[in-house]
Amino acid sequence: GGDDDCLSDVKDGFEAEFPSSVALAPGVRLFWRLCDLECDTSKLASITLGIRTTMQVPDDGYVSLGLGESMVQSVAYVGWMHAGTSKVVSYRMGSYEAASVQPTGEEIRDAQVVKNSRGGLSMKFTRDLKKSEAAINRPGAPDWLWDALDLEVTEKAFIWAVGKSWNEEAPQEADIHTDRSAGGILVNLKSGVSERALKLSRAYVAHGACMAIAWLVLVPASVACARYLKGEEGLPNMLFLNLHQVVVWSALVISLGGVSVLVVELNAKKSKHLHSTHALVGLVPMVLFGVQMFVGLVQAVFWSNAIKVLHRVLGLASISCAIAAVVTGVQHLEWQFGVQHAVTRTVVGMVVWLVVLVGFFLWREKVLQDSYGGATPSGEEALTSTKGANGHADGSSTPHGPTGVVQESNQLKQGGGGGRGG
């Protein structure tokens, strides 16, 4: 169910009470009512905010409505029920750490938290429309709090979260959310129009492009060089190795560049680097790739079948993990930036591309089998074969015949075999 589920009768009475509402996410809806001087000239202008979530939480769970584009440098109104009493407290959040969550001292009125019929929590409260002087002047209050508390603006970004429990005095790491918003939703409090506050930046685009080129194009190309250019007629003896190494190092440089642009972006936003599934999954192929390249260098000095197999296994593992990282990265784009159908399109595109790659490799393997009498040659056989230019195995009438191939094999065994990644 999507937004319609959140609009259904959940027995919290919000539809009748609030004139304005907007969906923040499937199953999450924001409600608000502005009361300016025309409401009651004897009081300051106020705003009543409400949030309904339909994710099931325990009886002592909490719901949070935040003002900001992300958790860092935002204000959160956390609501829960304690001994049958509704509690709503305003907190400032300076980072992702629980220690940064501190009460603002802001006055909250008419707080109510109820368990709705969907098993989620519905919360509403009233605060002055004007920024709280008590919160701003509180000892230790950061400078960014002034803007975070500001609701006298036409547009404001909202975030949300739900969790299993909440410690009012000193929030703990255990109080972390079980579900949360993917990013701020910018809401026009006058018109009710909403849009995502976070926009897809060029850094994210560059990161994705670099990783796709490195792992889906260059790495397979390096495998093809190592596997299918050995002993090719008319090519220099060591060309396959040189191309293999150049393409592999190019893939490493481009992938590190893709990581670097995103690290700079996250540092500018004071965001965590490894707080998402994609970041953790993406770290695995980078580590495997580095180990594989080290094994390749060892292979150049200590040639053995065991090292060759390890080199291949690490390569296959890193490519597999990279594909998983691409999928989780696109999921992140769809979830946080609202890129519609990004996962579906990427998966379809990758499947088509992988089919093309597999088809190419199968075709090349068939060519090798036909060239070597129906058996797929090993790396040594591809180098030491006396196959001549006329396609026969007698080694006759070819400048790249027995003498040339034997010389190439000797050169490799003397120190050039590290590139035998095929």
N, C-alpha and C positions, 0 to 999 in steps of 0.2 A: 504494500500500500504506500501511496505517496502522500501528497498534501491533503487529498480528500479525507484520508483517515484521520488526520489531525484536526480537520474541521468538523468531524462527526460529533454527535452528542456524547461528551465524556463526563457530563455532570459536574462541570466546574463553573458554569454560568458566564464564561468569559465573552461569548458572542453577544449576550444581552447587555453586558456591562461596558464593553469597549467599542467605540465607534470605528477604530482603525486597527488593522492587523495585517501581517505579512508573513509568508513562510520563510524561515531561516534555513530549513533543511526538511527532507521527508520525515514527518513525524514530529517536527518542532515548529512552533509558531509563536511569533512575537505580537503582543497586543499593547496598545498605548492609548492614553487619553490626556490631552493637554488641557490645563485649566489656567487660563491667563487672568488678568485683572477683572475681566467681565464675569468670571465665575463668582468671585467673592472679593470685593474691593478691600475687605478688612484683612485679607491674608495675602501672602506673597504668591506669585504664580507658581504652580506646581505641575508635576507630571506623574501620572500613575502608569507604571510599566507592569506588564504581565508576560509570562512565558509558560507555554504548555509543551511538555515532552511526553511522548507515548512509549519511550523505552522503559521497560520494567526495572524497578530498583527496589531494594529492601525497604522495610518500613522506616529504618533509620538512615536511608539514603538522602542525597542532597541534589538540588538543581541549582545551576549558576547561570546568571545572565551578565555578560561582560560588555563594557564599553571600550572598544578598540579593535584593531585589525588582527591582533594575535594576542596571546597570553602575555607576552613581554610588554611592559609599560601600559597596562590596562587596569581598569577598575572592575571588580567583579562583585555582584550582589548574590551572595550565597544564601539559599533558603533550605531549611530542613525542619522536621518536627521533633520536638523533645518533650516527652511526657505529655503528649496531647496538645502542646503549645507550638504555634508557628514561630519560627525564628528566621529573620533575614538580617544579615550583617554585610556591611560594605567593606571590601578589602582592596588594597592596592597590590599589584603584582609586578615586580621589577624584572623577574627572570623566570626561567623554567623551574627553578629550585623552590622547594617548599618553604625554605627559610625566608624567601623574598616576599611571601604572602603575609601582609601586615594589615591590621584593621585601620581604616581611614578615620574613624571617629565621626563619620557623617550620620546625620539624623535620618532615620527611616521611620515612616509612619504607616499605619494601617496595613501591616504585614500579614500575609496569609499564605500558607502552604498547605495544599490538600493532595491526597492521593486520588487521581482520577480513575475512571472506570477502565482505562486501558492499562493500568498498573504503573503508569508514570506519574510524575509530579507536576502540578500546576502551581505557579507562584505569582503573587502580585504584591506590589508595595507602592508607596507614594514618597516622593522626595521633592524638595524645592527645585524649580526649574533652574534657578541660579546656582552657581557653584557653591559648595559648602565652605564657608570660611573656617569652620572648625577643622575640616580635613586639610585644607591648604596650609593653615597655620600650625598644624600639629608638628611637634618636634620630629625631625627626620624626614619630613615630607619632601619627596623629590620634585624637581622643577616641572617634570612632564605631567604631574598630577593635575596641574591647572587646566591643560587642554583635555586630559582624559575625562575629567568630571563635567566638561562643558556640554550642556544639552540645549543651550540657547543658540543653536545652529540649525540650519535647514536640514542638513544631512549628518548622520552619525553612523559609525560602524558598530555592529553588534556581533558578539560571539556567545557561545553557550557551552555547557558541559553538564554531565550528570555523573554521580558516583555512588559508592556503597555506603560511605560514612563520612562524617566531618567532625574535626576537632576545632571548636570555636576559638579557643585561646591560642593554640599553637598547632596550626595545620601540619600534618606529617606527610612523609612520602606515601604512606599507606592510603592517604585521602585522595590520591590521584584519581582522575576521572576514569570511568569505564567507557564513556562515549563522549565525543566532543565535536565542535564545529571544525570544518576543514580550513576555515579562514573567515575573516570578517565579512559580513553582509552590510553593505552601505544602504541605509534606509533614509528616504526623504520623509521626515516627520510631518511635513505639510501635505504632500500628495500621496504618500503611501507607496511610491515607486521604490523598488529595491534592485540592487545589483551587487555583484561581488566586489569587495573592496580591494582584494589582491588581484593585480593584473599580471599576466604572463610576461615576464621581463625577457630581454634579449639574452641575459645570462643563462636562463633555463633553456632557451632555444639553442644557444651555442653548446651547452652541456650535452643536450640530447643528440645534436648533430655530430659532435665529436665522437661520442661513444658509439653511435650507430656506424659511422665511417670506420672507426678503429676495429670494432668487433665483428661487424657483419660484412665488411668488405676487405679490409687489409689483412686481418688474421687468416681468413680462408684463402686469400691470395698467397700469403706466405706458405701455407701448407701446399698449395698447388705448385709453387716454385720448387719446393724441396722434393716433392714427390715426382713430378712429371717432367722436369727439365734435366734430370740426370741422364747423361749419355746421349742427349739429342744431337742428331746430325747437324753439322754446320755451326754449332754453338761452342764457345770457349769452354774448356773443361770445368772451370770453377764458377761459371756464370750462375748456375742454380744456387750455389751456396751464397754467393754475393747478393743475389736478388732476395733470397730468403732472409738474410740478415738485415738488409736495408728495409724491407717491408715490415719485418717484425719491430725494428727500432722505430720506424715511422708510426706504427700502431701504438707503441708505448708512449711516444712523445705526444701524439694527438689525444690519447686518452687522459694523460696527465694534464694536458692543457684544458680538457673538458672539466676535469675535477677542479682545477685551479680557479676557473672563472666562477664556478658556483661557490667555492669557499670564500672568495672575495665578496660575492653577493650576500652570503649568509653572515659574514663578519660585519658588513655594513648595516644589516638589519638586526645584529646582535642575536642571531638565532643559533640553535644548536646544530652541529654538523652531523651527528649520528643519532638523531632522535626518531628517525622513520625506518620502516621496514626496507624501503628502497636503498637507503644509505648503507644499512648493514649488509643487505644482499649484494650491493654493488662493491663493497669492500672485498668480498671473497674472491671474485675473479681477478682483481688487481693484485692481491697477494699471490694467488696461484700463478698468475702470469709472470710475476717477478721471480718466483721459485723456478718456474719452467725455463726462463731465460738463463738463470744461474746454472741449471742442469745442462743446458745447451753449451755453455762455456766449458763446463767440466767435461762434456762429451768430446769436445775438440781435443782435449789432452789425454783423457783416459777412455778410449773407445771400447764399448762393450755392448752386448745386446740388452743387458739389464738397464743400462743408462738410457739406451735408445727407447726401450719400452716405457720407462718412467717419463721421459721427455714427451712421448706421445700421449700418455695417460693424463699428465698434467695439462697438456694443451686441450684435450677433449673436455676435461673437467672445467677449465677456465672458460671455454666457449659456452658450455652448457649453463654455467652460472651467469655468464654475461647475458644470455638470452633471458634468463629469469629476471635479471636486473633491469633489462629493457622493459619487460612487462610491468614490473612493480613501479618503475619510473613513470610509465604512461598512466598507470592507475593513480599515481600521486597527482599528475596533471589534471586528470578528470575529476578527482575528488576535491583538490584544493583550489584549482583555478576554473573549474566548470567547463573544461574542454569537452564538448559533447561527443560521445561515441569514440573517444580517443583509443580506448582499449581494444574495441572491436576492430577498428581500422588498422591499428598497429599489428594486432595478431594476424589478421588476414594478410596484410602486406608481408609480414615475416614468414608466414607459411608459404606464400608464393615464392619469395626469395629463397627460402631453404629448399623448396622443391627444385628450383633452378640449379642451386648449388649441388644438391645431391645428384640430380640428373647429370650435371657436368662431370662430377667425380666418378659416377658409375660408367659414363661413356669413356673416360680416360682409362679406367681400370680395364674395361673391355678391350681397348686398343693395346694396352700393355699385355694382356693375356694372349691376344692374337699374335703379338710380336714375339712372345716367348713360348709359343707352342701350347697355349691353353692354360698355362700356370702364371699366377701373379708373381712377378719377381720381387725379391727383397731389395733393399737399398744396395747391398754389395753386388747382387746379380746385375742390377741395372748398370753398375759401373764397370764390372769386370767382364760383362758379356762381350763376345767377339763378333757380335752382329755387325754386318757391314751395311753400306748405303743401299745395296740392292735388295735388302730385306732378308737375306739368307744368313745362316748362322756360321758360315765358314770363314767370315772375316775378310773375304777377298774384296779387291777393288774398292777400297775406301780409305781416305786419308785419316779417318777417325776410327780405324780398325784396331786390331789387337794391340799394336805398339802404343797408340795414343791412349787407349783405355787403361792399359796396364800402368802407364805413367801417371794417369789421373788418379788411379787407385792408390798408387804409392804416395802421391802428394797428399791425399786425404789422410792416409794412415800416419803421415808424419806430422799432422797438426791441423788439418783443415776439416776434420770430420764433424765439427760441432754443429754444422748446419744441416745435418741429415735429419731433418724433422719429419721427412715423409714417412 
